[in-house]
């Protein structure tokens, strides 16, 4: 098992930080970045290798690669997304399709979350699940969240931002355990998704899998402090949370 981080995004709503940095390298606790927190989580659960999808301002990640490897005891592989500033992240995750064959814990590069999330996903393995989404069933939902409807017997039925929050079981927080045996089917679903519309999310690829009859499971994370950082308000919340880990 390895870690996989999507860190190709521009994060334009976080300027001026993202004038020179990808969103994953925005600091949230002193010099500690969002990427630092994720790599620290991966190291804590015993992973030794991490693949990082890079694109926008990728040179900043390349420059820090050796220092990050030394700090966290991880071997990092950087994978270039050549369309990071043109297409959405369905294509970005597809760029990491070879990494998924090893079984991965995937983390969005803009999600500040504690290691309890990864531990919850690992604990949920073992009953034939191929893809397990970390799900917040506690948070009060609004329009912007990536909402999920779950059937207790059939798994995920719907995953989209475009849903009445009242219909949702919870919010997908941007962390997934993907078993290697799901790699080929997921890659095909992602390819179908971005070929249909390059602006679609990888979560739309999950929906494509569900539509094909593939079971996608969830693991509720409990009452956990986390935040997806899209703008400066989110960044302030992330800094409040990060210093507590």
C-alpha atoms as one frame of an Amber mdcrd trajectory, in Angstrom:
protein
   0.000   0.000   0.000   1.167   3.499  -0.817  -0.126   7.029  -0.377  -1.426
   9.125  -3.266  -1.905  12.898  -3.087  -3.642  15.100  -5.647  -1.578  18.291
  -5.522  -1.866  19.659  -9.061  -4.482  22.344  -8.442  -3.905  26.086  -8.709
  -6.101  27.259  -5.828  -6.615  30.716  -7.299  -8.927  31.746  -4.457  -5.933
  31.492  -2.112  -3.857  34.170  -3.791  -1.348  35.666  -3.085  -0.058  32.374
  -1.568  -0.837  30.514  -4.769   0.822  33.034  -7.035   4.001  31.040  -6.434
   2.820  27.805  -4.754   0.354  25.020  -5.473  -2.472  24.899  -2.966  -0.997
  21.854  -1.211   2.051  23.893  -0.183   0.113  26.709   1.496   1.240  26.860
   5.164  -1.333  26.023   7.847   0.767  25.790  11.034   3.965  27.827  10.990
   5.970  26.405   8.113   3.863  23.241   8.067   1.855  22.925   4.850  -1.245
  20.949   3.932   1.037  18.462   2.167   3.183  18.139   5.289   0.151  17.131
   7.338  -0.888  14.504   4.802   2.610  13.030   4.514   2.852  12.956   8.304
  -0.414  11.010   8.448   0.826   8.527   5.860   4.092   8.008   7.728   2.246
   7.491  11.017   0.183   4.618   9.617   3.330   2.924   8.311   3.390   3.818
   4.625   6.845   4.157   3.087   6.001   5.341  -0.429   3.811   8.187  -1.678
   2.973   9.303  -5.205   2.073  12.969  -5.648   0.250  14.274  -8.716   1.731
  17.690  -9.489   0.879  20.337 -12.048   0.429  24.000 -11.215   3.694  25.422
  -9.793   5.051  21.886  -9.700   8.614  23.181  -9.464   7.907  24.145  -5.845
   7.129  20.500  -5.010  10.190  19.258  -6.902  12.345  21.700  -4.938  11.068
  20.354  -1.616  11.016  16.669  -2.564  14.314  15.649  -0.951  13.615  17.554
   2.266  10.136  16.029   2.548  11.513  12.530   1.973  14.046  13.025   4.724
  11.587  14.608   7.149   8.924  11.890   6.868  11.011   8.854   5.919   9.043
   8.412   2.708  10.015   7.731  -0.880   8.175  10.289  -3.003   7.332   9.839
  -6.674   6.098  12.957  -8.478   3.717  12.421 -11.391   3.156  15.299 -13.799
  -0.372  16.303 -14.775   0.117  18.101 -18.091  -3.395  19.562 -18.058  -3.561
  20.748 -14.442  -4.513  24.310 -15.381  -6.982  23.286 -18.085  -8.861  20.223
 -16.831 -10.421  19.189 -13.522  -9.259  16.440 -11.199 -10.911  13.425 -12.856
  -7.985  13.617 -15.266  -5.567  14.293 -12.413  -6.469  11.062 -10.609  -6.321
   9.191 -13.926  -2.703  10.364 -14.224  -2.040   8.298 -11.078  -3.723   5.158
 -12.409  -0.528   3.064 -12.267  -0.022   3.923  -8.599  -3.505   2.691  -7.731
  -2.502  -0.833  -8.766  -0.467  -1.005  -5.537  -3.524  -0.180  -3.369  -3.558
   3.437  -2.192  -4.888   5.795   0.365  -5.802   8.807  -1.725  -5.899  12.277
  -0.158  -6.857  15.522  -1.804  -4.044  18.050  -1.523  -6.333  20.646   0.049
  -7.820  18.614   2.911  -6.615  19.264   6.462  -7.533  16.194   8.510  -6.160
  14.106  11.394  -4.585  10.669  11.033  -7.703   9.161  12.603  -9.255   9.369
   9.118  -6.630   7.077   7.593  -6.911   4.739  10.583 -10.686   4.578  10.136
 -10.278   3.585   6.482  -7.743   0.887   7.332 -10.011  -0.506  10.035 -12.902
  -0.703   7.552 -11.040  -3.097   5.221 -11.529  -6.824   5.106 -15.066  -7.475
   3.903 -14.441  -7.419   0.175 -14.657  -3.652  -0.249 -12.729  -2.307  -3.213
 -13.196   1.432  -2.679 -13.962   3.022   0.706 -14.737   6.734   1.023 -14.140
   8.649   4.253 -17.533  10.165   5.076 -18.484  12.919   7.506 -22.003  12.151
   8.714 -21.916  14.783  11.476 -21.337  18.087   9.677 -24.231  20.353   8.704
 -24.174  20.392   4.901 -24.617  23.262   2.456 -24.433  23.703  -1.326 -20.638
  23.559  -1.857 -19.938  20.209  -0.179 -19.360  16.940  -2.058 -22.493  15.183
  -0.840 -23.087  11.436  -0.749 -26.231   9.309  -0.564 -25.578   5.850   0.873
 -27.770   2.763   0.889 -26.797   0.576   3.890 -26.865  -2.563   1.752 -25.750
  -1.257  -1.646 -23.186   1.402  -0.697 -22.888   4.760  -2.439 -25.832   5.599
  -4.662 -25.071   9.210  -5.462 -22.050  11.503  -5.068 -22.244  15.110  -6.249
 -22.233  18.707  -5.092 -25.433  19.210  -7.066 -27.858  17.802  -4.528 -30.250
  19.011  -1.865 -28.202  18.744   1.363 -31.262  17.305   3.097 -31.053  14.202
   0.865 -27.432  13.411   1.709 -26.113  10.801   4.129 -22.966  12.869   4.601
 -20.013  14.604   2.965 -17.073  12.936   1.261 -14.007  14.556   2.822 -11.494
  13.875   0.056  -9.781  10.752   1.425 -10.326   7.271  -0.067  -8.896   3.790
   0.289  -8.672   2.178  -3.150  -7.705  -1.480  -3.377  -5.452  -2.479  -6.265
  -8.080  -4.783  -7.711 -10.256  -1.707  -8.405  -7.525   0.110 -10.364  -8.448
  -0.975 -13.863 -12.165  -0.338 -13.499 -11.591   3.008 -11.806  -9.139   4.148
 -14.477 -11.658   3.286 -17.185 -14.443   5.151 -15.354 -12.217   8.214 -14.907
 -11.275   8.175 -18.600 -14.944   7.969 -19.579 -15.647  10.857 -17.201 -13.036
  13.349 -18.401 -13.619  12.435 -22.044 -17.265  13.314 -21.516 -16.347  16.622
 -19.886 -12.805  17.638 -18.817 -14.275  19.876 -16.102 -15.673  16.945 -14.123
 -14.373  15.787 -10.729 -12.922  12.378  -9.936 -15.969  11.931  -7.722 -17.933
  11.914 -10.989 -15.733   8.942 -11.860 -16.913   7.276  -8.668 -20.481   7.974
  -9.797 -19.690   6.424 -13.170 -18.545   3.280 -11.343 -21.742   3.216  -9.278
 -23.813   3.612 -12.452 -22.012   0.582 -13.878 -23.000  -1.513 -10.859 -19.678
  -1.276  -8.985 -20.103  -1.094  -5.213 -18.407   1.890  -3.564 -18.405   1.728
   0.231 -18.042   4.364   2.948 -16.487   4.616   6.403 -17.949   7.278   8.727
 -15.116   9.231  10.386 -17.057  10.320  13.483 -16.982  13.785  14.993 -13.640
  14.904  13.544 -12.282  18.385  12.918 -11.239  18.762   9.290 -11.617  21.259
   6.455 -11.255  21.430   2.689  -9.307  24.611   1.979 -10.662  26.491  -1.028
 -10.489  30.120   0.097  -9.100  32.372   2.821 -11.965  31.654   5.237 -11.232
  27.941   4.892  -7.543  28.642   5.408  -8.278  30.384   8.703 -10.281  27.333
   9.811  -7.506  25.032   8.656  -4.972  26.921  10.736  -7.190  26.696  13.798
  -7.522  22.948  13.280  -3.966  22.077  12.197  -2.339  23.381  15.362  -4.472
  20.934  17.387  -3.087  17.785  15.748
